[in-house]
Amino acid sequence: SAINATSKANPIKGKEVNADWERGYNKILDKYLGIPPHEFSYNKRTYTPISFAKEVLKFNPDDYIYLTSFTHHPYYKPFILELPDNFSNGGYYNLPLNELTEAVAGAIKMGYTVTWDADVSNNGFNAKMGFALHLSPETGKRLAESTDDIVEENYDAAKRQRLFENLTTQDDHLMHIIGTEKSKDGKTFFIVKNSWGNTVGPYNGFIHVSEAYFAINTVSIVLPKAALSKSLLDKLMVR
């Protein structure tokens, strides 16, 4: 199962996560980033970090939804994603694979952006070329230059599940999906903002991710609830 499989990748296998892990984590942040202020001034008003997020940034975590797609849990229900990094036991709503892809494309079309958690160590993710493509190992080794019309491997939910359970697909990296574009042949790519610097690759740090790569290598996404259709929100029983 995915639960048993992911435990094999945990470097602290056999040890329980310290119940006081969050305090230690915050101490590391305080050491390297500085202790966050309890209050600060902005435009002649005093705010706390929480009041600033609510009143100025208008950020409400309840406005967002966490989505994924795996076959070992029922669709349209939330479940705790079984990953070593999911220390907080975060719940993710489970969608069929095609609906997960459609949710991202729909959000982008409406002007929203999407947080993308994905595997970037698998064959086909090439930041230097500016592309992420779902390629066979042989094709990936021969690929000498960026191309958008190369034939990619077939994919489906069963293949995605198998790669997740055998630890090929893991939660390597978080990125930011900001748009879409099409190749001359009509293939759709997601435009992804990476965090490895604007000098990496031919697109100033941006990467063009094919739908096939997204489908196989996505671990989870976060997007605004407002980006989802009413019918999908009704299926998920989300308000």
N, C-alpha and C positions, 0 to 999 in steps of 0.2 A: 504494500500500500504506500501511498505518498507519505503518510505519517511516519512509517518505519523507514522509508527510503531517505527522507530528509534528515533523520537523526544520524545517518551515517556520515553526512557532510559536516556535522557540527563538531568544531574543533574541541569543544568541551564535553564530548560524549561521556556519559557516566557521571557527570557532575550536574547538580541542580544550579539553576540561575539564582544568584544571591538575591534574597528578597529585598535587599537594600540597594539594588543595582542602580536605581534612578538617582539616588543621592551621589553615588560615585561618578555617574555620568555627568551630573550637573557640576561637580567639582572640576572635572576635566574642562568643561566649557568655560567655567569661571576663570580657570588658570590661563587659558590661551586666548579667550575672547574678552575677558573682563567681566566683573560682576554687573549684571543688569541693574539699572537704577530703579528705585521704588517709585520715584516721581521725576518728571522732567517738564520743561516749558516748551511750548510750541505755539507760535502766533499769539503770544501774550496770555496763554492759558496753561494751566498745570494739568498734566495727565499722568495716569499710571499706564504701564504697558497695555493692560487690559482695556482701560477706558479709551486709549488712543486707537486700539484695534477696532473697537466697536463704533466710536463716534467719528473718527477721522477716516480710517481705512475702510470702515463699514464691513469689517470681516466678521462673518458668523459661520463657525464650523458646521452648523446644521444645514447650511446652504449647499453643502457638497456631499457627494456620494462615492463610495468605494466599490469598484467593480472588478470582476475577474471572470475566468471561464475554465472550468475543469469538470470532468465527467464523474468524479468520485463523490460528488455531492449533488443533490437535486437542483435543477435550474430554478431561477426566480426566488431563491431562498438565500439568506445570508449564512456564511459559515466562517469559522476562524481559519485563516489561511495557514497551512502547516509549513512554516519556514523558520529556520533558526533565527532570522533577524526580526521576526514578528514577536518581540518580547512582550508587547502590550496586549497580545491576543486580539488584534484588530479583526473585526468582522468585515467580510466583503460579500457583496451580492453576486450571485453566480448567474451568468448569462450564457446562452449558446454562443459559439464562437462567432458566427456571422453577425449576431446582434451586438456583440462587443465591438467589432470593427465598425458596424454601422453607427453605433453610439458615438464613437470618436469622430467619424466623418461628419455626422450630423452636428456635433458640437462645434467643430471647426467652421462649418457652413454658416452657423448662427453667430459666429464672431467670438466664440469662447476658445480658450486654450485648455490643454489637458496635461496633467502630470502622468508620466509614463515610467513604470518600473519594469525593467526588462533585462534579459541576458545579453551581454555584449561580448562575451568571450567565445561564443560559438562561431562556427565557420560562416563567413558572409558579412560580418560587421567590420567594415574597413573605414575607419575615420580618416585615414590619409587620402583615400579616394573619394570620401564624401558620400559613400553609399552603404546601405545595409540590405543585403539580398539573401534570399533563402536558397543557397547553392549546395550542390553535392560537394564533398571534400575534394574530389578530383577537379571539379570546375573551379572551386575557390583557389586552389593552388596555382592553376594556370592563368587566373585572371590577372592581367598585367596593367590594365588601365580602367578607369571608370567607364561604366556603360549602363544604360538603363533598359536596353532591349534584349539582354541576355535571358535565355530560358531558365526559369527557376524550377526548383523541386515542387512536386505536388504536396499539398498539405490538407489535413482534416483534423477533427477534434481527437480522434483516436491516436494519431501520430503525436499531436501536441501533448496528450496525456502521457504517452509512453516516455517521451523525452523529459517530462517533468518528474516522473516517478523514478527514472534511472539516473537522475541528478545531472542530466545534460543541460536542462534549462533551470537556472537558478536566478535569484534576485541580485544581480550584479550591480546595477546602476540605475539612478533616477535621472530622467531627462524631461524635456518640456516640448510637447507637440504644439506647434504654433500655426500650422497651415497644411495645405495639400497642393499638389501639382500633378500634371499628367505629362508623360513622355510623348514623343511624336507618334508612337504607336498606340497611345491611349492608356498606358499602364499608370495606375494611381500610386503616388508616393506621398507619405507623410513627411512634412518638413519639420525636423527635430532640432531644437536648440540644445547643444551639448554644453558641458562645463569644462572642457579641456583646453580652452583658449581659442581666440579667433584666428590663430595662425595654423591650426591643425586642419589639413585638407584644403581642397580648392574652393570651398564655399564659406570661408571665414569662420570655421568651427561648426557650421550647420551640417546636418547629415540628412540625406534623402533615404527614407526607410520604405521599402516596398510593403504592400499589403501582406504578401506571403511571409516576409520576415516578421512583421508585426504579429501576425496570427500565431506563428510558432513560438516566438520568443518573449511575448508579453507575459509578465507575471501578474500585474495589476495596473489599474488606472484610477485616477481621481479626477472628477469633473463636477461642474455645478449641476444640481438637480434640475435647474431651469433648462439645461441643454437636452434633457430627455423628454420624449413624447409623453403625453398624458396616459396613453394606452400602456406604455412600458412601466411608468410609475405605478399604475393600477396593478399590473402583474406583480410588481415587487412589493405592493402594499406600502408604498412610501408616500408621505405627504410633505 
